[in-house]
Structure formats: C-alpha cells, structure tokens
Amino acid sequence: MRNRSLIALSAVGIHLSIGSVYAFSVLVRPIMETLGASMGDVTWTFSLAILFLGMSAALLGRFVEKIGPQKSGLMAAFFFGTGLLGTAYALSIRSLSLLYLFYGCIGGIGLGTGYITPVSTLVKYFPHHRGFATGLARCLLGHHGPLCPLPQTARPEKGT
C-alpha cells in the first residue's frame, strides 16, 4: 500500500482547492459591476455550480472508481481549470451566459469529480478509519471561503 499519509494530504489539498466555490460570495459584487447584472443573475451561477457538483458526483461515481484516482483527479482538474479560465474569458467579454456555462456547468462538473475522487480513494486506503479519513477531507472543503477574502482586502482600489 502506498504512503497513506501522502494520500490523505492530497485528498485534503484537493478539497481545500475545490472549496473555493464556497467563497463565491466574495466575487458577487465585482462580477455584478463587471457584467452590469443583478445580484440574482450573478448568484444563479453559484446555484448552477452546486447543482452540477451534485449531479456529477452522483452520476460519475462509478466511472471515477473505474478509471482510478489519478485519471479522475486529472479529469477534475481539467474541468475545474477550464471552468475558471472560461470564467475569466466570460468576464472579459461581459457575458453572463458564458459565466453560467463555464463557472456553473463546466466548473461544477470539475467540483463534483474533484469531490468524489478523494472520498472514494480515502475509503479504500483507510478501510478501518473510513469515517475519520473522509470526514477530515470533507471538513476542509468549506474552509477555503474564510481564507479567500484575505487577498480581497489587499487588492488596490480602482484608479490607483
């Protein structure tokens, strides 16, 4: 069996990374200003991301187990990364529909795949401590949010 501590740390790292979705509220106002959209329109993006997170986690669970953690982790990184890059593009051309597509749908698929990959791997590598191992990774999924506003306070004001 591989180094289980490294596997656990990797799972924690993945969940900490994809937990950035829970910091979306920090981005709502700047996105509203950039797109000239309402709060309801912009927050719908978060709802789509969570919907696609849940759907992809539920529907791709067996597929993730079949292809293994390395390939499914790469797949998650590809979807999540494409979602973030597409989000930047959507904002640069001021397109709300592309924001929905990239952040909500494509990024959401990456989030769901990125969620299920570490969980299924931890269950296999820690068969006698399944609850603790998955709970540790899962609890860190939501901790990116409190860390994300810190860079926002250091951001220069417009016009400076």
N, CA, C and O of each residue as an XYZ file, in Angstrom:
640
protein
N       0.840     -1.176      0.000
C       0.000      0.000      0.000
C       0.891      1.248      0.000
O       1.898      1.298      0.706
N       0.521      2.226     -0.776
C       1.305      3.463     -0.862
C       1.273      4.204      0.461
O       0.545      3.829      1.380
N       2.066      5.256      0.549
C       2.116      6.080      1.747
C       0.737      6.702      2.001
O       0.308      7.603      1.280
N       0.072      6.217      3.009
C      -1.293      6.655      3.278
C      -1.359      8.110      3.741
O      -2.356      8.792      3.498
N      -0.325      8.582      4.394
C      -0.325      9.979      4.839
C      -0.305     10.929      3.650
O      -0.987     11.953      3.656
N       0.476     10.590      2.635
C       0.545     11.414      1.429
C      -0.800     11.416      0.701
O      -1.228     12.443      0.174
N      -1.447     10.277      0.680
C      -2.762     10.185      0.043
C      -3.774     11.045      0.799
O      -4.577     11.750      0.187
N      -3.732     10.983      2.127
C      -4.645     11.799      2.929
C      -4.377     13.288      2.715
O      -5.317     14.072      2.586
N      -3.111     13.684      2.675
C      -2.773     15.091      2.436
C      -3.205     15.550      1.047
O      -3.654     16.682      0.870
N      -3.068     14.672      0.077
C      -3.519     15.002     -1.277
C      -5.024     15.217     -1.310
O      -5.511     16.156     -1.940
N      -5.750     14.354     -0.635
C      -7.209     14.495     -0.577
C      -7.607     15.809      0.092
O      -8.518     16.499     -0.366
N      -6.920     16.142      1.170
C      -7.187     17.399      1.859
C      -6.885     18.570      0.929
O      -7.651     19.533      0.879
N      -5.784     18.498      0.197
C      -5.428     19.565     -0.740
C      -6.462     19.754     -1.835
O      -6.810     20.882     -2.183
N      -6.951     18.646     -2.375
C      -7.979     18.735     -3.419
C      -9.237     19.378     -2.856
O      -9.810     20.270     -3.481
N      -9.670     18.935     -1.687
C     -10.899     19.501     -1.113
C     -10.724     20.954     -0.705
O     -11.666     21.740     -0.805
N      -9.552     21.320     -0.253
C      -9.295     22.718      0.076
C      -9.352     23.577     -1.190
O      -9.856     24.700     -1.164
N      -8.833     23.038     -2.293
C      -8.843     23.774     -3.565
C     -10.252     23.941     -4.115
O     -10.661     25.051     -4.457
N     -10.994     22.845     -4.202
C     -12.333     22.956     -4.783
C     -13.302     23.651     -3.841
O     -14.398     24.040     -4.244
N     -12.895     23.808     -2.580
C     -13.719     24.548     -1.641
C     -13.830     26.019     -1.979
O     -14.617     26.746     -1.373
N     -13.038     26.459     -2.951
C     -13.107     27.863     -3.372
C     -14.498     28.230     -3.867
O     -14.847     29.411     -3.888
N     -15.287     27.265     -4.259
C     -16.646     27.548     -4.707
C     -17.453     28.216     -3.590
O     -18.347     29.017     -3.866
N     -17.145     27.893     -2.344
C     -17.889     28.474     -1.227
C     -17.461     29.900     -0.911
O     -18.048     30.540     -0.039
N     -16.464     30.397     -1.596
C     -16.050     31.800     -1.451
C     -16.665     32.653     -2.569
O     -16.277     33.807     -2.752
N     -17.597     32.102     -3.295
C     -18.192     32.818     -4.423
C     -18.810     34.146     -3.992
O     -18.803     35.109     -4.759
N     -19.336     34.205     -2.787
C     -19.983     35.443     -2.335
C     -19.022     36.630     -2.331
O     -19.453     37.777     -2.453
N     -17.731     36.363     -2.192
C     -16.730     37.431     -2.234
C     -16.668     38.040     -3.634
O     -16.342     39.216     -3.795
N     -16.977     37.242     -4.622
C     -16.852     37.675     -6.015
C     -18.133     38.278     -6.592
O     -18.110     38.849     -7.682
N     -19.243     38.154     -5.873
C     -20.529     38.579     -6.426
C     -20.533     40.052     -6.812
O     -20.890     40.386     -7.942
N     -20.150     40.929     -5.911
C     -20.187     42.375     -6.213
C     -19.277     42.749     -7.386
O     -19.719     43.460     -8.289
N     -18.004     42.287     -7.403
C     -17.170     42.620     -8.568
C     -17.738     42.070     -9.884
O     -17.630     42.717    -10.926
N     -18.337     40.890     -9.836
C     -18.935     40.333    -11.064
C     -20.150     41.158    -11.468
O     -20.353     41.412    -12.655
N     -20.964     41.582    -10.496
C     -22.121     42.423    -10.805
C     -21.677     43.708    -11.489
O     -22.281     44.138    -12.471
N     -20.617     44.320    -10.964
C     -20.106     45.564    -11.546
C     -19.561     45.337    -12.950
O     -19.789     46.143    -13.852
N     -18.836     44.229    -13.126
C     -18.225     43.945    -14.430
C     -19.283     43.677    -15.490
O     -19.197     44.186    -16.607
N     -20.290     42.866    -15.130
C     -21.297     42.470    -16.108
C     -22.489     43.416    -16.167
O     -23.268     43.373    -17.119
N     -22.636     44.270    -15.155
C     -23.822     45.113    -15.088
C     -25.068     44.280    -14.855
O     -26.148     44.616    -15.342
N     -24.921     43.194    -14.111
C     -26.017     42.256    -13.860
C     -26.532     42.411    -12.440
O     -25.872     42.997    -11.582
N     -27.716     41.877    -12.210
C     -28.296     41.931    -10.872
C     -27.684     40.857     -9.982
O     -27.043     39.920    -10.457
N     -27.896     41.018     -8.682
C     -27.386     40.030     -7.737
C     -28.016     38.656     -8.004
O     -27.330     37.637     -7.932
N     -29.282     38.628     -8.303
C     -29.968     37.368     -8.599
C     -29.369     36.661     -9.805
O     -29.188     35.443     -9.798
N     -29.063     37.435    -10.839
C     -28.456     36.846    -12.035
C     -27.088     36.259    -11.734
O     -26.755     35.171    -12.204
N     -26.295     36.983    -10.948
C     -24.934     36.533    -10.657
C     -24.941     35.350     -9.691
O     -24.189     34.395     -9.886
N     -25.779     35.396     -8.654
C     -25.786     34.296     -7.685
C     -26.362     33.016     -8.274
O     -26.125     31.935     -7.735
N     -27.101     33.109     -9.352
C     -27.583     31.917    -10.053
C     -26.387     31.061    -10.514
O     -26.499     29.840    -10.619
N     -25.267     31.699    -10.782
C     -24.049     30.996    -11.185
C     -23.620     30.004    -10.103
O     -23.263     28.866    -10.407
N     -23.653     30.434     -8.849
C     -23.296     29.566     -7.734
C     -24.267     28.387     -7.645
O     -23.856     27.248     -7.425
N     -25.542     28.672     -7.818
C     -26.546     27.599     -7.766
C     -26.288     26.553     -8.845
O     -26.416     25.354     -8.598
N     -25.930     27.006    -10.027
C     -25.599     26.063    -11.110
C     -24.369     25.232    -10.761
O     -24.341     24.026    -11.006
N     -23.355     25.873    -10.192
C     -22.131     25.140     -9.826
C     -22.441     24.051     -8.807
O     -21.934     22.935     -8.926
N     -23.260     24.353     -7.814
C     -23.612     23.367     -6.797
C     -24.497     22.275     -7.391
O     -24.360     21.106     -7.030
N     -25.395     22.637     -8.289
C     -26.219     21.636     -8.973
C     -25.348     20.663     -9.758
O     -25.521     19.449     -9.656
N     -24.412     21.197    -10.540
C     -23.546     20.334    -11.341
C     -22.546     19.574    -10.477
O     -22.137     18.471    -10.838
N     -22.149     20.143     -9.349
C     -21.314     19.410     -8.399
C     -22.050     18.154     -7.944
O     -21.507     17.051     -8.008
N     -23.274     18.325     -7.489
C     -24.053     17.185     -7.001
C     -24.372     16.167     -8.078
O     -24.260     14.961     -7.858
N     -24.768     16.654     -9.241
C     -25.111     15.730    -10.332
C     -23.899     14.945    -10.801
O     -23.986     13.735    -11.010
N     -22.771     15.621    -10.969
C     -21.590     14.908    -11.460
C     -21.045     13.952    -10.408
O     -20.572     12.869    -10.749
N     -21.103     14.333     -9.133
C     -20.654     13.422     -8.075
C     -21.530     12.178     -8.049
O     -21.029     11.065     -7.887
N     -22.833     12.364     -8.209
C     -23.756     11.230     -8.173
C     -23.644     10.359     -9.423
O     -23.631      9.132     -9.330
N     -23.564     10.988    -10.578
C     -23.594     10.238    -11.833
C     -22.238      9.684    -12.255
O     -22.177      8.704    -12.997
N     -21.158     10.293    -11.795
C     -19.832      9.851    -12.219
C     -19.106      9.003    -11.176
O     -17.943      8.651    -11.373
N     -19.768      8.676    -10.084
C     -19.126      7.921     -9.011
C     -18.516      6.607     -9.473
O     -17.354      6.325     -9.182
N     -19.276      5.815    -10.178
C     -18.750      4.527    -10.657
C     -17.653      4.716    -11.697
O     -16.671      3.975    -11.719
N     -17.827      5.704    -12.545
C     -16.816      5.983    -13.559
C     -15.494      6.375    -12.903
O     -14.428      5.922    -13.321
N     -15.571      7.219    -11.872
C     -14.379      7.653    -11.146
C     -13.670      6.447    -10.528
O     -12.445      6.344    -10.598
N     -14.425      5.548     -9.933
C     -13.815      4.353     -9.344
C     -13.209      3.451    -10.414
O     -12.185      2.808    -10.186
N     -13.843      3.408    -11.570
C     -13.355      2.550    -12.660
C     -12.022      3.050    -13.216
O     -11.119      2.249    -13.457
N     -11.886      4.357    -13.420
C     -10.660      4.865    -14.046
C      -9.556      5.149    -13.033
O      -8.405      5.354    -13.417
N      -9.893      5.164    -11.747
C      -8.878      5.352    -10.717
C      -8.667      6.803    -10.338
O      -9.091      7.712    -11.051
N      -8.004      7.013     -9.201
C      -7.865      8.375     -8.672
C      -6.961      9.290     -9.496
O      -7.199     10.497     -9.545
N      -5.936      8.748    -10.138
C      -5.046      9.624    -10.905
C      -5.760     10.210    -12.114
O      -5.709     11.418    -12.344
N      -6.425      9.355    -12.885
C      -7.119      9.848    -14.076
C      -8.326     10.700    -13.706
O      -8.592     11.714    -14.352
N      -9.052     10.299    -12.680
C     -10.218     11.097    -12.304
C      -9.789     12.429    -11.682
O     -10.482     13.434    -11.840
N      -8.664     12.446    -10.982
C      -8.136     13.701    -10.458
C      -7.724     14.647    -11.574
O      -7.961     15.853    -11.499
N      -7.106     14.092    -12.609
C      -6.751     14.913    -13.777
C      -8.001     15.416    -14.487
O      -8.051     16.557    -14.948
N      -9.004     14.555    -14.568
C     -10.259     14.955    -15.196
C     -10.898     16.102    -14.402
O     -11.382     17.073    -14.984
N     -10.893     15.981    -13.078
C     -11.442     17.042    -12.228
C     -10.668     18.342    -12.422
O     -11.265     19.411    -12.547
N      -9.349     18.250    -12.447
C      -8.517     19.440    -12.640
C      -8.783     20.074    -13.999
O      -8.827     21.298    -14.123
N      -8.958     19.238    -15.015
C      -9.238     19.757    -16.358
C     -10.556     20.530    -16.376
O     -10.607     21.659    -16.865
N     -11.623     19.928    -15.845
C     -12.925     20.599    -15.849
C     -12.917     21.846    -14.974
O     -13.413     22.896    -15.381
N     -12.358     21.731    -13.780
C     -12.338     22.869    -12.869
C     -11.475     23.994    -13.443
O     -11.873     25.159    -13.419
N     -10.301     23.646    -13.956
C      -9.417     24.646    -14.553
C     -10.023     25.302    -15.774
O      -9.931     26.517    -15.947
N     -10.648     24.491    -16.627
C     -11.327     25.041    -17.808
C     -12.462     25.964    -17.380
O     -12.690     27.007    -17.992
N     -13.169     25.571    -16.326
C     -14.238     26.420    -15.812
C     -13.718     27.765    -15.334
O     -14.334     28.799    -15.594
N     -12.593     27.759    -14.642
C     -12.034     29.023    -14.148
C     -11.481     29.887    -15.274
O     -11.688     31.101    -15.288
N     -10.782     29.268    -16.214
C     -10.273     30.035    -17.360
C     -11.422     30.582    -18.200
O     -11.379     31.724    -18.656
N     -12.436     29.768    -18.400
C     -13.619     30.216    -19.137
C     -14.348     31.333    -18.419
O     -14.901     32.232    -19.052
N     -14.348     31.277    -17.098
C     -14.962     32.344    -16.311
C     -14.236     33.662    -16.551
O     -14.866     34.707    -16.714
N     -12.919     33.605    -16.570
C     -12.140     34.817    -16.851
C     -12.483     35.361    -18.235
O     -12.635     36.569    -18.417
N     -12.603     34.457    -19.209
C     -12.974     34.883    -20.557
C     -14.382     35.485    -20.566
O     -14.611     36.530    -21.175
N     -15.314     34.824    -19.893
C     -16.698     35.318    -19.842
C     -16.758     36.723    -19.260
O     -17.498     37.576    -19.748
N     -15.979     36.955    -18.219
C     -15.966     38.288    -17.612
C     -15.278     39.308    -18.511
O     -15.665     40.476    -18.538
N     -14.253     38.867    -19.248
C     -13.554     39.817    -20.125
C     -14.430     40.280    -21.279
O     -14.275     41.403    -21.760
N     -15.343     39.438    -21.725
C     -16.252     39.854    -22.801
C     -17.644     40.203    -22.273
O     -18.572     40.451    -23.043
N     -17.771     40.217    -20.946
C     -19.010     40.602    -20.258
C     -20.211     39.757    -20.689
O     -21.242     40.283    -21.110
N     -20.053     38.438    -20.574
C     -21.109     37.517    -20.991
C     -21.621     36.704    -19.808
O     -20.914     35.844    -19.283
N     -22.843     36.978    -19.397
C     -23.458     36.251    -18.296
C     -23.721     34.789    -18.667
O     -23.535     33.892    -17.843
N     -24.151     34.554    -19.900
C     -24.423     33.172    -20.313
C     -23.149     32.324    -20.329
O     -23.192     31.149    -19.965
N     -22.029     32.892    -20.739
C     -20.768     32.142    -20.688
C     -20.305     31.935    -19.243
O     -19.674     30.924    -18.935
N     -20.612     32.882    -18.364
C     -20.314     32.691    -16.947
C     -21.081     31.486    -16.413
O     -20.524     30.660    -15.691
N     -22.358     31.388    -16.769
C     -23.156     30.223    -16.368
C     -22.547     28.929    -16.901
O     -22.434     27.939    -16.178
N     -22.162     28.951    -18.165
C     -21.612     27.750    -18.795
C     -20.291     27.341    -18.139
O     -20.122     26.193    -17.729
N     -19.357     28.292    -18.043
C     -18.018     27.942    -17.571
C     -17.953     27.726    -16.058
O     -17.488     26.680    -15.604
N     -18.408     28.695    -15.281
C     -18.301     28.541    -13.828
C     -19.352     27.548    -13.322
O     -19.045     26.644    -12.545
N     -20.585     27.730    -13.771
C     -21.668     26.899    -13.256
C     -21.629     25.462    -13.732
O     -21.648     24.537    -12.920
N     -21.576     25.263    -15.044
C     -21.682     23.908    -15.590
C     -20.335     23.182    -15.640
O     -20.162     22.142    -15.003
N     -19.397     23.724    -16.387
C     -18.101     23.043    -16.563
C     -17.321     23.010    -15.247
O     -16.802     21.966    -14.853
N     -17.243     24.153    -14.574
C     -16.572     24.182    -13.278
C     -17.265     23.292    -12.258
O     -16.607     22.646    -11.442
N     -18.594     23.259    -12.302
C     -19.355     22.407    -11.393
C     -19.071     20.931    -11.593
O     -19.023     20.172    -10.625
N     -18.882     20.513    -12.840
C     -18.513     19.118    -13.111
C     -17.140     18.820    -12.513
O     -16.928     17.753    -11.937
N     -16.218     19.756    -12.650
C     -14.903     19.591    -12.025
C     -14.988     19.518    -10.512
O     -14.263     18.750     -9.880
N     -15.872     20.315     -9.934
C     -16.054     20.284     -8.484
C     -16.590     18.936     -8.028
O     -16.109     18.373     -7.045
N     -17.583     18.416     -8.738
C     -18.171     17.125     -8.361
C     -17.197     15.984     -8.508
O     -17.112     15.111     -7.645
N     -16.458     15.992     -9.609
C     -15.459     14.947     -9.824
C     -14.334     15.090     -8.811
O     -13.826     14.094     -8.295
N     -13.945     16.327     -8.529
C     -12.912     16.580     -7.536
C     -13.352     16.253     -6.125
O     -12.518     15.997     -5.257
N     -14.643     16.258     -5.886
C     -15.146     15.883     -4.569
C     -15.122     14.362     -4.393
O     -14.645     13.857     -3.377
N     -15.628     13.654     -5.369
C     -15.794     12.208     -5.229
C     -14.467     11.447     -5.332
O     -14.325     10.387     -4.722
N     -13.507     11.960     -6.081
C     -12.224     11.271     -6.254
C     -11.505     11.033     -4.925
O     -11.171      9.885     -4.632
N     -11.252     12.056     -4.110
C     -10.564     11.804     -2.849
C     -11.382     10.961     -1.874
O     -10.833     10.135     -1.144
N     -12.687     11.172     -1.866
C     -13.527     10.427     -0.922
C     -13.461      8.932     -1.214
O     -13.262      8.129     -0.302
N     -13.627      8.555     -2.483
C     -13.582      7.121     -2.817
C     -12.191      6.543     -2.580
O     -12.063      5.382     -2.190
N     -11.163      7.329     -2.806
C      -9.791      6.859     -2.574
C      -9.516      6.673     -1.086
O      -8.918      5.675     -0.685
N      -9.945      7.621     -0.275
C      -9.712      7.522      1.164
C     -10.416      6.315      1.773
O      -9.884      5.670      2.676
N     -11.604      6.015      1.282
C     -12.334      4.850      1.785
C     -11.539      3.571      1.521
O     -11.519      2.662      2.351
N     -10.893      3.508      0.376
C     -10.100      2.317      0.032
C      -8.812      2.226      0.853
O      -8.427      1.138      1.281
N      -8.151      3.348      1.071
C      -6.851      3.341      1.742
C      -6.952      3.340      3.269
O      -5.984      3.009      3.953
N      -8.111      3.706      3.803
C      -8.315      3.709      5.246
C      -9.566      2.895      5.590
O     -10.534      3.450      6.110
N      -9.560      1.590      5.307
C     -10.776      0.794      5.499
C     -11.228      0.702      6.957
O     -12.416      0.503      7.210
N     -10.325      0.839      7.912
C     -10.696      0.747      9.323
C     -11.006      2.102      9.944
O     -11.498      2.173     11.070
N     -10.719      3.183      9.209
C     -10.967      4.546      9.698
C     -11.661      5.354      8.607
O     -11.320      6.515      8.376
N     -12.612      4.754      7.954
C     -13.272      5.398      6.815
C     -13.946      6.706      7.191
O     -13.798      7.705      6.488
N     -14.674      6.710      8.275
C     -15.380      7.924      8.694
C     -14.440      9.064      9.027
O     -14.679     10.205      8.631
N     -13.376      8.766      9.750
C     -12.410      9.802     10.116
C     -11.709     10.358      8.885
O     -11.582     11.573      8.729
N     -11.254      9.467      8.012
C     -10.492      9.898      6.836
C     -11.342     10.756      5.906
O     -10.892     11.811      5.458
N     -12.547     10.325      5.615
C     -13.389     11.110      4.709
C     -13.910     12.367      5.404
O     -14.085     13.404      4.764
N     -14.155     12.278      6.705
C     -14.602     13.452      7.448
C     -13.551     14.543      7.484
O     -13.871     15.727      7.384
N     -12.284     14.139      7.627
C     -11.191     15.110      7.635
C     -11.121     15.854      6.305
O     -11.033     17.082      6.280
N     -11.159     15.118      5.214
C     -11.111     15.759      3.895
C     -12.357     16.604      3.662
O     -12.267     17.711      3.130
N     -13.502     16.097      4.051
C     -14.762     16.794      3.814
C     -14.852     18.081      4.622
O     -15.361     19.085      4.125
N     -14.367     18.067      5.853
C     -14.489     19.272      6.674
C     -13.663     20.417      6.103
O     -14.000     21.580      6.323
N     -12.611     20.124      5.389
C     -11.789     21.178      4.819
C     -12.343     21.722      3.505
O     -11.860     22.733      2.996
N     -13.359     21.049      2.955
C     -13.962     21.521      1.712
C     -14.522     22.932      1.880
O     -14.433     23.745      0.961
N     -15.089     23.223      3.027
C     -15.691     24.532      3.237
C     -14.777     25.573      3.844
O     -15.229     26.683      4.124
N     -13.517     25.266      4.059
C     -12.635     26.211      4.721
C     -11.872     27.135      3.778
O     -11.091     27.968      4.237
N     -12.078     27.010      2.501
C     -11.446     27.945      1.581
C     -12.131     29.302      1.680
O     -11.479     30.338      1.552
N     -13.423     29.302      1.903
C     -14.186     30.543      1.991
C     -13.630     31.543      2.978
O     -13.423     32.700      2.613
N     -13.378     31.144      4.227
C     -12.817     32.112      5.176
C     -11.416     32.601      4.791
O     -11.014     33.691      5.199
N     -10.671     31.814      4.014
C      -9.324     32.215      3.623
C      -9.319     33.130      2.408
O      -8.396     33.929      2.245
N     -10.317     33.030      1.565
C     -10.339     33.774      0.303
C     -10.475     35.285      0.462
O      -9.845     36.009     -0.309
N     -11.253     35.812      1.408
C     -11.371     37.274      1.498
C     -10.058     37.984      1.836
O      -9.937     39.183      1.587
N      -9.087     37.283      2.388
C      -7.838     37.941      2.751
C      -7.175     38.636      1.564
O      -6.786     39.796      1.696
N      -7.027     37.977      0.405
C      -6.433     38.701     -0.726
C      -7.297     39.850     -1.216
O      -6.774     40.804     -1.792
N      -8.617     39.784     -1.002
C      -9.501     40.860     -1.441
C      -9.222     42.162     -0.698
O      -9.374     43.246     -1.261
N      -8.811     42.056      0.575
C      -8.540     43.269      1.345
C      -7.241     43.926      0.902
O      -7.051     45.122      1.121
N      -6.353     43.173      0.288
C      -5.070     43.726     -0.171
C      -5.155     44.229     -1.611
O      -4.176     44.751     -2.144
N      -6.300     44.078     -2.229
C      -6.464     44.483     -3.621
C      -6.484     45.989     -3.732
O      -7.181     46.650     -2.963
N      -5.731     46.559     -4.678
C      -5.726     48.020     -4.826
C      -7.074     48.524     -5.260
O      -7.807     47.840     -5.975
N      -7.399     49.715     -4.830
C      -8.652     50.347     -5.216
C      -8.602     50.744     -6.684
O      -7.522     50.907     -7.253
N      -9.753     50.896     -7.286
C      -9.812     51.314     -8.687
C      -9.181     52.693     -8.839
O      -9.394     53.586     -8.019
N      -8.411     52.845     -9.893
C      -7.811     54.124    -10.199
C      -6.478     54.390     -9.528
O      -5.899     55.464     -9.685
N      -5.981     53.388     -8.762
C      -4.682     53.610     -8.112
C      -3.615     52.767     -8.758
O      -2.455     52.817     -8.348
